[in-house]
Amino acid sequence: MSNAVFYHAGCPVCLGAEQMLINALDQGKYSLESVHLGTQPDRIGAAEAAGVVSVPALVLDNQVFHINFGAALADLKS
């Protein structure tokens, strides 16, 4: 099973995208982890290392998909 990580900041756009991903991803193929960077700021480094520059973003099979521009990771660091 492959891992998928959804990084977000908890805004309404992010939460809507999260729900769509939960419903759309084949749970037999992917294990989806949702990471709220507002409550888990210690995960920002991992998001950056994966190539995430803004949220919401999905990292799937080591490829980053920026879904919409909600907030830059730099903004979440302050």
C-alpha positions in Angstrom: 0.0 0.0 0.0 1.3 3.5 -0.9 1.2 6.5 1.4 -0.5 9.7 0.6 0.0 12.8 2.8 -2.4 15.7 2.7 -0.9 18.9 4.2 -3.3 21.7 5.1 -3.8 24.7 7.5 -7.4 24.0 8.5 -9.2 26.6 6.4 -12.5 25.9 4.8 -10.9 25.2 1.4 -8.5 22.8 2.9 -11.1 20.9 4.9 -13.3 20.6 1.7 -10.3 19.3 -0.2 -9.5 16.9 2.6 -13.1 15.5 2.5 -12.9 15.1 -1.3 -9.7 13.2 -1.0 -11.0 10.9 1.7 -13.9 10.0 -0.6 -11.9 9.8 -3.9 -8.7 7.9 -3.0 -8.8 4.1 -3.3 -8.3 3.1 0.4 -7.1 -0.3 -0.9 -4.2 1.4 -2.6 -3.4 4.4 -0.5 -3.1 5.1 3.2 -4.1 8.8 3.6 -2.6 10.8 6.4 -3.9 14.3 7.0 -1.5 16.8 8.5 -2.8 20.1 9.9 0.2 22.3 9.9 -1.5 24.8 12.1 -1.7 22.3 15.0 1.4 20.3 13.9 4.0 22.9 13.1 6.8 20.4 13.7 5.7 18.7 10.4 6.5 21.9 8.3 10.0 20.7 7.7 8.8 17.3 6.3 6.3 19.2 4.1 9.1 21.4 2.7 11.4 18.4 2.2 8.7 16.7 0.2 8.4 19.8 -2.1 5.3 21.4 -0.6 5.4 25.2 -1.0 1.8 26.0 -0.2 -1.3 24.3 1.3 -3.5 22.6 0.6 -1.2 20.0 -1.0 -1.2 16.3 -1.5 2.0 14.3 -1.6 1.2 11.1 -3.5 3.9 8.6 -4.5 6.6 11.2 -3.8 4.9 13.7 -6.1 3.4 17.0 -4.9 0.0 18.2 -6.1 -0.7 21.8 -5.0 -4.5 21.8 -5.0 -5.2 25.5 -4.4 -3.2 28.4 -3.0 -4.5 28.8 0.6 -1.3 29.7 2.4 2.4 29.6 1.8 4.4 27.4 4.1 6.5 30.5 5.0 3.4 32.1 6.4 2.7 29.1 8.6 6.2 29.4 10.2 5.4 32.8 11.8 
